[in-house]
Amino acid sequence: MEGRRGPDKEVEPSDLSMSEPSRISQYEAEQYDEQCRQMEWRGHEALFDMTFEYLTPGQSVLDLGIGTGLNAVLYHKAGLDVYGVDNSEEMLGVCTRKGVARGVKVCDLSQPGWPCERETFDHVTSCGLFHFIGDLDIVFAEVRRALKASGTFGFTVKGVIDGKTEYVDSEYKMRIYCHDEDVVDRLIVRHGFELMKKLHTGRTTILTGRRGLFSRCMSSKNVQIRENGIGPRRQSRQRVT
Ligand SMILES: C[S@@+](CC[C@H](N)C(=O)[O-])C[C@H]1O[C@@H](n2cnc3c(N)ncnc32)[C@H](O)[C@@H]1O
């Protein structure tokens, strides 16, 4: 979903940048799930359905923009170990209370250098995040790094509206990025993903892709999780053949 309700804030459109710290209030975070329910938002359920056949209980999934855990809870119920990143401490606070994630971390996903090591996760999922991020090249590069070989990446993306790739949502005072479908398709290929499924639903497109085996050859030999990183701790060093 696109915006969040709550008490009005005095924010000028020119001030808006999603690379700044999140402006989500505690009130907005607490209201988020109910707001989604009232809007009958089903994007997370559709995304999960499209990913389901690739999931195995006990695998790990990183949820980008995990928010209150609306998307993540489905993976948790399916028996996966969920890890999440988001730039809003308020949203992560609500998520943590639900107990769906093994670990969460505050991180601005529009910037490179995410707090996870190479080839850590079996799956990466992201619902309702991409319209807050202008440069998806950074996101795809980081996901490719974080995913294990053959790992899947499922996400939602808002399409171009009346030729506009960017606008300021007047109600929520947030800059919204609409991503051209061809550009997203090219990013998928450039970053070594194979497109598995694509679903158009309203202005949102839902895609799942699999990381190609090719990039495995390019990866480092030994992997260890950073102390302050996010993700499952490896029992032993892994050899990449
Ligand atoms: C519309 S909510 C979606 C939440 C959740 N994924 C879901 O399915 O309900 C978007 C989330 O992305 C987070 N977000 C927005 N921009 C971000 C950024 N640059 N870095 C990290 N998280 C961001 C917001 O804090 C919010 O929790």
The ligand as a Gaussian input file, in Angstrom:
#p B3LYP/6-31G(d) Opt

LIG

0 1
 C        3.911000       0.271000       2.639000
 S        4.930000      -0.310000       3.931000
 C        4.999000      -2.070000       3.614000
 C        5.244000      -2.873000       4.872000
 C        5.216000      -4.392000       4.710000
 N        6.213000      -4.859000       3.788000
 C        3.859000      -4.883000       4.274000
 O        3.787000      -5.695000       3.371000
 O        2.861000      -4.469000       4.883000
 C        6.531000       0.236000       3.386000
 C        7.617000      -0.005000       4.401000
 O        8.853000       0.343000       3.780000
 C        9.639000       1.079000       4.707000
 N       10.568000       1.925000       3.941000
 C       10.286000       2.963000       3.133000
 N       11.397000       3.479000       2.612000
 C       12.433000       2.749000       3.109000
 C       13.843000       2.800000       2.948000
 N       14.430000       3.720000       2.162000
 N       14.612000       1.910000       3.613000
 C       14.028000       0.969000       4.414000
 N       12.680000       0.868000       4.599000
 C       11.896000       1.756000       3.953000
 C        8.638000       1.847000       5.532000
 O        9.167000       2.228000       6.781000
 C        7.494000       0.847000       5.648000
 O        7.625000       0.038000       6.784000

